Every structure is written in C-alpha cells, then in structure tokens.
Amino acid sequence: MTSYLFQVLVINELAAVSASVGLNIHKRENKVLKFKAENNNPITLDGETLEDVESFTYLGSIIDEQGGSDADVKARIGKARTAFLQLKSIWNSK
C-alpha cells in the first residue's frame, strides 16, 4: 500500500470513527502537510479537498514540509530579540 493510499484510508477511518461517537471533522479547518512526499495528489474527505500547507505551528513549534528546524529557530530568535529589546530601556535606566 502506498503512503498516499494509507493517508486516504486513515483520514476516512478517522472520520467514520469520529462520526460514530458524534464528533464531526471540520474539513475547512483541517490542513494537510505532506512531509517529503513523492505524491502530490490531494487528500479528500467526503468529496472535499483538504488544504495543503507548506508549514504550520504545532505546540509552539513550526513544522515544515522539509522537516528542518530553520523556520522554528528563526521564529524563536525573533521572539527573544523582541523581548530583549523591550527590556533594554529598563536595563539602561538609572
């Protein structure tokens, strides 16, 4: 079984199990990140195509389709720099 077919199988099984306990999957709120994927076929659920994204934030960390941490490190450095610059005036005050 190819990874694409496995993804389709898993998403449809998730939808079926969710529906059986009264949960709905909001298709417009869910996105697909293909990590080092060879196949670019869209993933669909109940006839609706789930949006493909190049990166997203999960538990505060940026995850991208290359699997690297460059974007996450740059974002964290930017946040630290902003916080540092906000405190600089306090540290330099007499």
C-alpha positions as CSV (number, residue, x, y, z in Angstrom):
1,M,0.0,0.0,0.0
2,T,1.4,3.4,-0.9
3,S,1.7,6.2,1.6
4,Y,-1.0,8.2,-0.3
5,L,-3.5,5.3,-0.1
6,F,-2.6,4.8,3.5
7,Q,-3.3,8.6,4.2
8,V,-6.7,8.3,2.5
9,L,-7.5,5.2,4.4
10,V,-6.6,6.7,7.7
11,I,-8.5,10.0,7.2
12,N,-11.6,8.1,6.1
13,E,-11.4,5.7,9.1
14,L,-10.9,8.7,11.4
15,A,-14.0,10.4,10.0
16,A,-16.0,7.2,10.4
17,V,-14.9,6.6,14.0
18,S,-15.5,10.2,14.9
19,A,-19.0,10.2,13.4
20,S,-19.8,7.0,15.3
21,V,-19.3,8.8,18.6
22,G,-20.9,12.1,17.5
23,L,-17.9,14.1,16.5
24,N,-17.6,16.0,13.2
25,I,-14.4,16.8,11.4
26,H,-14.5,20.3,10.1
27,K,-13.0,19.9,6.6
28,R,-12.2,23.6,6.2
29,E,-10.4,23.9,9.5
30,N,-8.1,20.9,8.8
31,K,-5.0,21.1,6.7
32,V,-2.6,18.6,5.2
33,L,1.2,18.8,5.5
34,K,3.0,16.4,3.2
35,F,6.4,15.6,4.7
36,K,8.9,14.6,2.0
37,A,6.0,13.4,-0.2
38,E,6.5,11.9,-3.6
39,N,2.8,12.0,-4.5
40,N,1.1,15.4,-4.8
41,N,-2.5,14.1,-5.1
42,P,-4.9,16.0,-2.9
43,I,-6.3,14.3,0.2
44,T,-10.1,14.4,0.1
45,L,-12.7,13.8,2.8
46,D,-16.4,13.3,1.9
47,G,-15.6,14.8,-1.6
48,E,-14.0,17.9,-0.2
49,T,-10.3,18.5,-0.7
50,L,-8.3,19.3,2.4
51,E,-6.0,22.3,2.0
52,D,-2.2,21.5,1.5
53,V,0.1,23.7,3.5
54,E,3.9,24.1,3.5
55,S,4.2,24.7,7.2
56,F,2.2,25.1,10.4
57,T,2.6,25.7,14.1
58,Y,2.1,22.7,16.4
59,L,2.5,23.1,20.2
60,G,4.5,26.3,19.6
61,S,7.0,24.8,17.1
62,I,6.9,25.4,13.4
63,I,6.8,22.3,11.3
64,D,7.6,22.4,7.6
65,E,7.5,20.0,4.7
66,Q,11.3,19.7,4.6
67,G,11.4,18.5,8.2
68,G,14.0,21.1,9.1
69,S,14.0,23.4,12.1
70,D,15.3,26.6,10.4
71,A,11.9,28.3,10.4
72,D,11.3,27.4,14.0
73,V,14.7,28.6,15.2
74,K,14.4,31.9,13.3
75,A,10.9,32.5,14.8
76,R,12.2,31.8,18.4
77,I,15.2,34.1,17.9
78,G,12.9,36.8,16.6
79,K,10.7,36.5,19.7
80,A,13.7,36.5,22.0
81,R,15.1,39.6,20.3
82,T,11.8,41.4,20.6
83,A,11.6,40.6,24.4
84,F,15.3,41.7,24.8
85,L,14.7,45.0,23.1
86,Q,11.7,45.7,25.2
87,L,13.8,45.2,28.4
88,K,16.8,47.1,27.1
89,S,15.4,50.5,28.2
90,I,14.8,49.2,31.7
91,W,18.3,47.8,32.0
92,N,19.8,51.1,30.7
93,S,17.8,53.3,33.1
94,K,19.5,54.8,36.2
